[in-house]
Amino acid sequence: MSLSLLKPEIETILSSEETVDSKLENICHVLKQNVKHYDWVGFYFKNGDKPELKLKTYAGKPTDHIIIPFGKGICGQVAVSNENFLVEDVSAQDNYIACSIDVKSEIVIPLFVNGENIGQIDIDSNTANAFTQEDKNFLVWLNAEVAKLY
Ligand code: SME
């Protein structure tokens, strides 16, 4: 499906009366349910003043990686680089934290509030080379909308 078709549903969630945490949880579930190549969807945020990320909410299989130090794995690298990171083949990455042996590709998009990288959306796919510019553009839009909650 075209990812743009999900935008109204995302907007409805974001403008609802629910808490920020349940909005983020609902977004994870909507993305995982509606996009075939999204097998795990989660939001990590900077953990207070510590140089690490903490998993806030996700849809998909449970992961052991609730805390990720800055610089470690794809997520930790994005916390430091402030850049989008599309990984076509996770097995080709040296600095990668495996959450499941099924995962083949990954995309991580930082979330900026007033220019500060406060967290990220992380999506895993069990399909190799699953992510395109369309995913990137959609997730950049999504994070800009989520940033308005903060
Ligand atoms: N693969 C990520 C770790 C998070 S899991 O995908 C949920 C990484 O390398 O940072």
Residues whose N, C-alpha, C, O or C-beta is under 5 A from the ligand:
A	BS01	SME	T63 H65 K72 G73 I74 C75 G76 N95 Y96 I97 A98 C99 D124
